[in-house]
């Protein structure tokens, strides 16, 4: 999974040196996050890979170090579907690093089968939105410069139903994923208006990643293999998709509330450019925040 020279040359042109920057990337043992971590390491940042599966994370770290022997990469376990894991992660960050320059929320899941966390949250919503929210709220005082949220064009098809927030009545995996990304987008826009830090979003377009992973549940190996092969035929690579997140994390000209995504037709593929979130993402944020805070109050 080594990064192609043409993308490293593009990065050299568009990204300044990141020496002395401490940057967290969640969900980066494969796909978009792996390449984001690689680009950051290439530009001399201290990269903290926050991953659920440490064995996969160790393998990913070793692959990056083979290509970038000079890199400074640390591993920490983080499962966004577990409140306990989130708290342990934040405690470790505070103890070991004191402050972080940039936080990149990249972790996300896409399940075809309904499942529940220990806290009795539906797993996709728990990971893609609620876990990200909880991590962000707890670590926010220790972030110095910027927070990046990885959203998706799927948020445009989402709908927040407070009477069935976890899709208990009717579970459709595509809608559940879209709902989670809409919730995350609303949280992003809310924070961009409230927080003094630079709050930026990125979406990678549609990439040939292993988003369909049989080890995450709900999808067979054959389906995952065929589905990911289809993405590889028609979409752009994760290496290129990761550039949008990289620019969102490093471009000094960006302002809070801005979105970076692929410049190609329908924003599916291409090199990064500024874009606009849908109006949905800018509506009803306070209602969602009130509901989310109430959820965690009930679970605490």
SULBELQUI-V537929 format. One record per backbone hydrogen bond with DSSP energy under -0.5 kcal/mol. CO is the residue of the C=O (numbers start at 1). NH is the residue of the N-H. Records with the same first field share a line. If there is no record, write none. Layout:
CO = NH + NH
//
This chain:
4 = 7 + 8
5 = 9
6 = 10
7 = 11
8 = 12
9 = 13
10 = 14
11 = 15
18 = 21
20 = 22
21 = 23 + 46
22 = 101 + 102
23 = 48
24 = 104
25 = 50
30 = 34
31 = 35
32 = 36
33 = 37
34 = 38
35 = 39
36 = 40
37 = 41
38 = 42
39 = 43
40 = 45
41 = 44
43 = 18
44 = 20
45 = 47 + 72
46 = 23
47 = 49 + 74
48 = 25 + 50
49 = 51 + 76
50 = 27
51 = 78
52 = 54
53 = 57
54 = 58
55 = 59
56 = 60
57 = 61
58 = 62
59 = 63
60 = 64
61 = 65
62 = 66
63 = 67
64 = 68
68 = 71
71 = 73
72 = 47
74 = 49
76 = 51
78 = 80
79 = 82
82 = 86
83 = 87
84 = 88
85 = 89
86 = 90
87 = 91
88 = 92
89 = 93
90 = 94
91 = 95
92 = 96
93 = 97 + 98
94 = 98
97 = 99
100 = 144
101 = 145 + 146
102 = 24
103 = 105 + 148
104 = 26 + 106
105 = 150
115 = 123
117 = 120
121 = 117
122 = 126
123 = 127
124 = 128
125 = 129 + 130
126 = 131
129 = 133
130 = 134
131 = 135
132 = 136
133 = 137
134 = 138
135 = 139
136 = 140
139 = 142
140 = 143
142 = 100
145 = 198
146 = 103
147 = 200
148 = 105
149 = 151 + 202
152 = 155
153 = 156
154 = 157
155 = 158
159 = 161
160 = 162
161 = 164
164 = 167
170 = 172
172 = 176
173 = 177
174 = 178
175 = 179
176 = 180
177 = 181
178 = 182
179 = 183
180 = 184
181 = 185
182 = 186
183 = 187
184 = 188
185 = 189
186 = 190
187 = 191
188 = 192
189 = 193
190 = 193 + 194
191 = 195
197 = 199
198 = 147 + 200
199 = 257
200 = 149
201 = 260
202 = 151
205 = 207
206 = 236
207 = 209
211 = 213
212 = 214
213 = 216
214 = 217
217 = 112
220 = 224
221 = 225
222 = 226
223 = 227
224 = 228
225 = 229
226 = 230
227 = 231
228 = 232
229 = 233
230 = 234
231 = 235
236 = 208
237 = 241
238 = 242
240 = 243
241 = 244 + 245
242 = 246
243 = 247
244 = 248
245 = 249
246 = 250
247 = 251
251 = 254
255 = 258
258 = 201
259 = 275
260 = 203
261 = 273
264 = 267
265 = 268
268 = 206
269 = 264
271 = 263
273 = 261
275 = 259
278 = 281
279 = 282
280 = 283
284 = 288
285 = 289
286 = 290
287 = 291
288 = 292
289 = 293
290 = 294
291 = 295
292 = 296
293 = 297
294 = 298
295 = 299
296 = 300
//
